[in-house]
């Protein structure tokens, strides 16, 4: 006799350091929001204690039906005693009858790697560890963190990468027993869309106190060494010295970081042509009001700012990272705006060429659909279901 009773939702734990408004947590939120209804009961297990800056996001996750659990470790304790953290995590997972465990970022990956084999362990890698850790922590500490992470991932059963470039990096260094999937992070393609008309763009510029006319280039991201915002400013200064910088060109910086003071010093000779906006919740509006996005990054896993820029109708002035080639293959005219990493002269040339490079609104909408967060969530759903069949039958 076949039972018609519905299958109860499968408990799934998303293990994170802390709930806070940052990239990997936005991905977790968007996965949960886009998963098919009734399949899963999501738990967010944060290894550290919730801090004030994460409270609004925690409220949002709870409103989506997530149960939030705090284990209360410090980051230092997680670094020194990951096995102790894994023991408490194991007790928590058993208490809630959770077998499917999805970790995000370095310390959660280390801790979950010490869990028993009865769990289905899945880790998402949001970057290329060797490059990201080295730029962020220095060669010595970054190299140590990279080796430690690769050791931990070799104890995982499954790893998801956010791009094919990222996958190729991890597949090369991980044991063959570890399955490596690709599930690109997604954007909110209802928010990041090109303006329907030039008048809509002009209206947005009015709202943001930007000039009605002229060419606007936007930098969107942290002012950090890995993203090299100083190179962009040096390229602008080079154009100004040569009297080639168009008077109606403006460069906007959305974001903050340790290089902000240095960037402001470099920007002084450029006057009002450079504007530091700082953190803003109106990124989508700024991109829709802009003509171009610029990035001089030295390393990326999957740069959502580039995807959001194209989806908003911006051409992209970019360094010659393989990941940019992967994303921009759908808009091949962007290759004209590619410069060698660290090359000020080539970056300056690309800034001058940018107004001559165009693409249509339909191409922008297609980019948004290709990298939409709903599509990302369904990719994870397929991976989860595949793993449940693989390990539980």
C-alpha positions in Angstrom: 0.0 0.0 0.0 1.4 3.4 -1.0 1.1 6.2 1.6 -0.2 9.5 0.4 1.2 11.3 3.4 3.4 14.2 2.4 7.1 13.8 3.1 8.2 16.1 6.0 10.7 18.8 5.1 14.3 17.8 5.2 16.3 19.6 7.9 19.4 21.5 6.5 22.0 23.4 8.5 23.8 26.4 7.0 26.9 26.8 9.1 28.4 30.3 9.2 30.7 32.3 11.4 28.2 35.1 12.1 25.1 36.5 10.7 26.0 39.8 9.2 25.3 41.7 6.0 28.1 40.4 3.8 28.5 38.4 0.6 28.3 34.8 1.7 25.4 35.5 4.1 23.5 37.2 1.2 24.1 34.0 -0.8 22.7 31.9 2.1 19.7 34.1 2.4 19.0 34.0 -1.3 19.4 30.2 -1.4 16.8 29.8 1.3 14.5 32.3 -0.2 14.5 30.5 -3.6 14.3 26.8 -2.5 11.1 25.1 -3.4 8.5 25.4 -0.7 8.0 22.4 1.6 11.3 20.5 0.8 13.5 21.9 3.5 13.5 23.1 7.1 16.5 25.6 7.2 18.6 26.1 10.3 21.3 28.8 10.5 24.0 27.7 12.9 26.4 30.6 13.7 29.6 29.5 15.4 30.1 32.9 17.0 27.7 35.2 18.9 25.3 37.5 17.0 26.4 41.1 17.1 24.3 44.2 16.6 25.2 44.7 13.0 23.7 41.3 12.2 20.4 41.7 14.1 18.4 43.0 11.1 19.5 40.2 8.9 18.8 37.6 11.6 15.2 39.0 11.9 14.9 38.7 8.1 16.0 35.1 8.1 13.7 34.2 11.0 10.8 35.8 9.0 11.7 33.4 6.2 11.2 30.4 8.5 14.8 29.8 9.6 15.7 28.7 13.1 18.8 30.4 14.3 21.2 28.7 16.7 24.3 30.4 18.3 27.2 28.3 19.6 29.0 31.2 21.1 32.6 30.7 20.2 35.1 33.5 19.5 37.1 33.5 16.3 40.2 32.8 18.2 38.7 29.7 19.8 37.6 28.5 16.4 41.1 28.9 15.0 42.8 27.2 18.0 40.2 24.5 18.9 38.2 23.6 15.8 37.7 20.0 17.1 36.0 21.3 20.3 33.7 23.5 18.1 32.9 20.5 15.9 32.0 18.4 19.0 29.4 21.0 20.1 28.2 21.4 16.5 27.8 17.6 16.3 25.6 17.6 19.5 23.5 20.4 18.0 23.0 18.6 14.7 22.0 15.4 16.4 19.5 17.2 18.7 17.7 18.7 15.6 18.1 15.5 13.6 20.1 17.3 10.8 22.2 15.3 8.3 22.6 17.8 5.5 25.2 20.4 6.4 26.2 23.3 4.2 29.1 25.4 5.3 30.3 28.8 4.1 33.6 30.5 4.5 37.0 29.5 6.1 36.3 28.7 9.8 33.0 26.9 9.2 34.7 24.8 6.6 37.5 23.9 9.0 35.0 23.1 11.9 32.6 21.0 9.8 35.5 19.0 8.3 35.9 17.3 11.8 32.3 16.1 11.8 31.6 12.3 11.6 30.9 10.7 8.3 27.2 10.2 9.1 26.7 13.8 7.8 26.4 14.9 4.2 28.9 17.8 4.1 28.8 20.4 1.5 31.0 23.5 1.3 30.7 26.5 -1.0 33.9 28.2 -2.0 33.3 31.9 -2.8 36.9 32.7 -3.9 40.2 31.3 -5.1 41.8 30.7 -1.7 45.5 31.1 -2.6 45.0 34.6 -4.1 42.3 35.9 -1.7 44.1 34.8 1.5 47.4 36.1 0.3 46.1 39.5 -0.6 44.0 39.7 2.5 46.4 38.3 5.1 49.8 38.4 3.6 52.0 35.7 2.1 52.9 33.8 5.3 49.5 33.8 7.1 47.6 33.6 3.8 49.6 30.5 2.7 49.0 28.8 6.1 45.2 29.5 5.8 45.2 28.2 2.2 46.9 24.9 3.2 44.7 24.5 6.2 41.5 25.0 4.1 42.6 22.6 1.4 43.3 20.0 4.1 39.8 20.5 5.5 38.1 20.4 2.1 39.8 17.1 1.4 37.8 15.7 4.3 34.6 17.0 2.9 32.6 14.9 0.5 31.3 17.7 -1.8 32.5 21.2 -2.7 30.5 23.8 -4.7 32.4 26.5 -6.5 30.9 29.8 -7.7 32.5 29.7 -11.2 34.2 27.4 -13.6 37.5 29.3 -13.0 37.1 28.7 -9.3 36.2 25.0 -9.9 39.3 24.4 -12.0 41.5 25.8 -9.2 40.0 23.5 -6.5 39.7 20.5 -8.7 43.4 20.7 -9.4 44.4 20.6 -5.7 41.7 18.4 -4.1 41.6 14.6 -4.0 39.6 13.0 -6.7 37.2 11.5 -4.1 35.9 15.1 -3.5 33.1 16.0 -6.0 33.3 19.6 -7.2 30.2 21.3 -8.6 29.5 24.7 -10.1 26.7 27.0 -8.9 27.2 30.6 -9.6 26.0 33.1 -7.0 23.0 35.0 -8.1 21.8 38.6 -8.3 18.4 40.2 -7.7 17.5 40.6 -11.4 14.3 42.4 -10.4 16.5 45.3 -8.9 19.5 45.2 -11.2 17.9 46.1 -14.6 18.8 48.6 -17.3 16.8 51.8 -17.4 13.9 51.6 -19.7 14.7 54.9 -21.4 17.2 57.8 -21.3 14.6 59.8 -19.4 14.5 57.2 -16.6 18.3 57.3 -16.4 18.2 61.1 -16.2 15.5 60.9 -13.4 17.8 58.5 -11.5 20.7 60.9 -11.8 18.5 63.7 -10.4 17.6 61.6 -7.4 21.3 60.8 -6.7 22.4 64.4 -7.3 24.5 63.4 -10.3 25.0 65.4 -13.5 22.2 65.0 -16.1 24.8 64.9 -18.9 28.3 63.3 -19.1 29.8 59.9 -18.8 29.6 58.2 -15.4 32.0 55.4 -14.4 31.3 53.5 -11.2 33.6 51.4 -9.0 31.6 49.1 -6.7 33.5 47.2 -4.0 35.8 47.5 -1.0 38.8 49.9 -1.2 41.3 47.1 -0.6 44.6 46.0 -2.1 43.2 43.0 -4.0 40.8 45.3 -5.9 43.5 47.9 -6.6 41.3 51.1 -6.7 44.5 53.1 -6.7 45.4 52.0 -10.2 42.1 53.4 -11.5 42.9 56.8 -9.9 46.4 56.8 -11.3 44.9 56.1 -14.8 42.6 59.1 -14.4 45.5 61.3 -13.3 47.5 60.1 -16.3 44.7 61.2 -18.6 44.5 64.6 -16.9 48.2 65.2 -17.1 48.0 64.5 -20.9 44.9 66.7 -21.2 42.9 63.7 -22.4 40.5 63.4 -19.6 37.0 64.5 -20.8 35.7 67.3 -18.6 32.2 65.6 -18.3 33.6 62.3 -17.1 32.9 61.4 -13.5 34.2 58.5 -11.4 32.1 57.2 -8.4 33.4 55.0 -5.6 30.7 52.9 -3.9 32.3 51.3 -0.8 34.8 51.8 1.9 38.0 50.1 3.0 41.6 50.6 4.4 42.8 52.3 1.2 40.2 55.1 1.3 42.5 57.7 2.8 45.2 56.9 0.1 42.5 57.0 -2.6 41.2 60.4 -1.5 44.8 61.8 -1.7 45.2 60.4 -5.2 41.9 61.9 -6.2 42.6 65.5 -5.1 44.0 66.7 -8.4 40.9 65.3 -10.1 38.6 67.5 -8.1 34.8 67.0 -8.6 35.4 64.4 -11.2 35.8 61.8 -8.5 33.1 61.2 -5.8 33.4 58.9 -2.8 29.9 57.7 -2.0 30.8 55.2 0.7 28.5 52.4 1.7 25.0 52.8 0.1 21.8 50.7 -0.1 21.2 52.3 -3.5 23.8 50.3 -5.5 21.2 49.3 -8.1 20.2 52.9 -8.7 23.8 54.1 -9.0 24.5 51.3 -11.6 21.4 52.1 -13.6 22.4 55.8 -13.6 25.9 54.9 -14.8 27.4 54.3 -18.2 30.2 52.0 -17.1 31.5 49.9 -14.3 35.2 49.6 -13.6 37.3 47.0 -11.8 41.0 46.6 -11.6 40.8 43.5 -9.4 43.8 41.0 -9.1 41.7 38.1 -7.9 38.0 37.1 -7.8 35.9 34.0 -7.3 32.7 35.4 -8.9 32.5 39.2 -9.0 28.7 39.9 -8.6 29.4 43.6 -9.1 30.4 42.9 -12.7 27.2 40.9 -13.3 25.1 43.5 -11.6 26.8 46.2 -13.7 26.1 44.5 -17.0 22.5 43.6 -15.9 22.0 47.3 -15.2 23.2 48.3 -18.7 26.8 49.3 -17.9 29.8 48.4 -20.1 32.6 47.0 -18.0 36.2 48.3 -17.9 38.1 45.3 -16.5 41.5 43.7 -15.7 42.4 40.5 -17.6 41.2 38.0 -15.0 40.0 34.7 -16.4 36.7 35.0 -14.4 35.9 38.2 -16.2 36.3 36.4 -19.5 33.9 33.7 -18.3 31.2 36.2 -17.3 31.6 38.6 -20.3 31.7 35.9 -23.0 28.0 36.7 -23.4 28.8 40.3 -24.3 32.0 39.9 -26.5 32.3 43.6 -27.3 33.6 44.1 -23.8 36.9 42.6 -24.7 37.9 46.0 -26.0 37.8 47.3 -22.5 40.2 44.7 -21.0 43.6 45.7 -19.6 46.5 43.8 -18.1 46.5 43.6 -14.3 48.4 46.5 -12.8 48.8 48.3 -16.1 48.0 52.0 -15.6 48.5 53.0 -19.3 46.2 50.3 -20.6 43.5 51.1 -18.0 43.7 54.8 -19.1 43.2 53.8 -22.7 40.2 51.7 -21.8 38.6 54.6 -19.9 38.9 56.7 -23.1 37.5 53.8 -25.3 34.5 53.0 -23.0 32.0 55.5 -24.5 32.5 53.9 -28.0 31.5 50.4 -26.7 27.8 49.7 -26.4 25.4 46.8 -26.0 21.6 46.6 -26.1 19.1 46.4 -23.4 18.1 42.8 -24.3 21.7 41.6 -23.7 21.6 43.3 -20.2 18.3 41.5 -19.4 19.7 38.2 -20.6 22.7 38.6 -18.3 20.4 39.2 -15.4 18.4 36.1 -16.2 21.5 34.0 -16.6 22.8 34.9 -13.1 19.5 35.4 -11.3 19.3 34.3 -7.7 16.3 32.1 -8.3 18.3 30.1 -10.8 21.1 29.8 -8.2 18.7 28.5 -5.6 17.3 25.9 -8.0 20.9 24.8 -8.8 21.5 24.2 -5.1 18.2 22.4 -4.8 19.2 20.0 -7.5 22.6 19.5 -5.8 20.9 18.8 -2.4 18.5 16.3 -3.9 21.4 14.6 -5.8 23.3 14.2 -2.5 20.3 13.0 -0.6 19.8 10.3 -3.2 23.5 9.5 -3.3 24.0 9.0 0.4 20.5 8.1 1.8 19.0 6.3 -1.2 
